[in-house]
């Protein structure tokens, strides 16, 4: 039987929400093996004084199989 663990992360980007999500997954994949899925829980952004979105953030949950050792 496979055991799956879920962790929550926040990805950040200056180019967009999709990039923020990808950043979170890429960074996590450096230390977490067997990532099998991502669930986007929330997206937010920071707006400057001129009304431009200058930072994109995505709260994500990553699922991965736990090693059977």
N, C-alpha and C positions, 0 to 999 in steps of 0.2 A: 504494500500500500504506500502511495506517495503522500508525504506530508508537505503542505505548502505554507509558506510564511508570507505575510504581507507587511510591508514597511511604508511609512508615509514620508514623502520628501517634498521640498519646495524647489522648483527650478526657476531660474531667472535669466532674462535675456533683454537686450536693448533693441532687438529686431522684431520680435513677435511672440505670441503665445505658443505657436507650434514649436518654435525654437526653444522656448523655455521648457516645454515638455521633453523635447529631444535632449536637451542639456542634462536634465535630471536623470533620464534613462542612461545616457552615455557615461555620466560620472559614476552612477551606481554600478554600472557593468564593470567598472575597473576593480571593484572589490566584491561584488555579489555575482555568483555564478547561477546559471539556469533561470534567468529572468524569463518568465513566460507570458506576462501580461502587464498592462498599465491601465489604470483607471484614473481619469481626470476628475478630481473632486470639486475644484474651484479654480477660477482664473481671476486675477486682479491686476491692476496697473497703477503706476505712479504718473500723475499728470503735472506738467510744469505750469508756470504762471501764464503761458501763452495758450494753454489748452491742448498741448501736445502730449501724447503718451510717450514717456521717456524710459519707462521700465515695465516689462511684462513679467508677471509671476504666475506660476501654475502649481497648485497643490495636487500632487499625484500619489496614488498608491501603486506600489510595484509588488507583483506576486512572483515568488520563485520557489522552486523545489528545494527542500532541505536534504542535504546529503545523507544517504543511508549508510552511516559508518559507525 
